[in-house]
């Protein structure tokens, strides 16, 4: 079970701020959400919010050391999959 203090200190942001933190457009983040290849989100009171820690974790999964890195190929494919 999560520590109650940790739950209360989790910072949530809405789509425009989440997109800004990731360097994406809000529309791109919305598309990722619909296609299931974006960061984890929550629906609270009819609003979509993202935990900042989830945004950081999602961005960290795309970390690559070169264009030869297999994760680079996967990240490019994910970004182009639904165009």
C-alpha positions as CSV (number, residue, x, y, z in Angstrom):
1,X,0.0,0.0,0.0
2,X,1.3,3.5,-0.9
3,X,2.3,5.8,1.9
4,X,-0.5,8.4,2.4
5,X,2.0,11.2,2.5
6,X,3.4,10.2,-0.8
7,X,-0.1,10.2,-2.3
8,X,-0.8,13.7,-1.1
9,X,2.5,15.1,-2.4
10,X,2.2,13.7,-6.0
11,X,2.0,16.6,-8.4
12,X,-0.4,16.3,-11.3
13,X,-0.5,18.4,-14.4
14,X,-3.0,18.7,-17.2
15,X,-2.3,18.0,-20.8
16,X,-0.9,21.4,-21.9
17,X,1.6,21.5,-19.1
18,X,2.5,17.8,-19.5
19,X,3.1,18.5,-23.2
20,X,5.3,21.5,-22.4
21,X,7.4,19.5,-19.9
22,X,8.0,16.8,-22.5
23,X,8.6,19.2,-25.4
24,X,5.6,18.0,-27.3
25,X,2.4,19.6,-28.6
26,X,-0.7,19.0,-26.6
27,X,-2.3,17.4,-29.7
28,X,0.6,14.9,-30.0
29,X,0.2,13.9,-26.3
30,X,-3.6,13.5,-26.9
31,X,-2.8,11.2,-29.9
32,X,-0.4,9.2,-27.8
33,X,-3.0,8.8,-25.2
34,X,-5.6,7.5,-27.7
35,X,-3.2,5.1,-29.3
36,X,-1.8,3.8,-26.0
37,X,1.8,4.7,-26.6
38,X,2.1,7.8,-24.3
39,X,2.7,8.3,-20.6
40,X,0.4,6.9,-18.0
41,X,-2.5,9.2,-17.3
42,X,-5.5,9.5,-14.9
43,X,-9.0,10.7,-15.4
44,X,-10.0,12.7,-12.3
45,X,-13.4,14.5,-12.3
46,X,-13.6,14.4,-16.1
47,X,-10.2,15.8,-16.5
48,X,-7.1,14.1,-17.8
49,X,-4.0,14.6,-15.6
50,X,-0.5,13.2,-15.5
51,X,1.7,12.6,-12.5
52,X,5.0,14.4,-13.1
53,X,6.8,11.2,-12.0
54,X,5.0,9.2,-14.7
55,X,6.0,11.8,-17.4
56,X,9.7,11.5,-16.3
57,X,9.5,7.7,-16.3
58,X,8.0,7.6,-19.8
59,X,10.6,10.0,-21.1
60,X,13.4,7.9,-19.5
61,X,12.2,4.8,-21.4
62,X,13.1,6.6,-24.6
63,X,16.6,7.4,-23.5
64,X,19.2,6.3,-26.2
65,X,22.9,6.5,-26.5
66,X,23.1,6.6,-30.3
67,X,21.0,6.2,-33.4
68,X,22.2,2.5,-33.5
69,X,20.5,1.9,-30.1
70,X,17.6,-0.5,-30.5
71,X,15.5,1.8,-28.3
72,X,16.0,4.6,-30.8
73,X,14.5,2.5,-33.6
74,X,11.6,1.6,-31.3
75,X,11.0,5.2,-30.3
76,X,11.0,6.4,-33.9
77,X,8.6,3.7,-34.9
78,X,6.2,4.6,-32.0
79,X,6.2,8.2,-33.0
80,X,5.4,7.3,-36.7
81,X,3.0,4.4,-36.1
82,X,-0.2,6.3,-36.3
83,X,0.4,9.0,-38.9
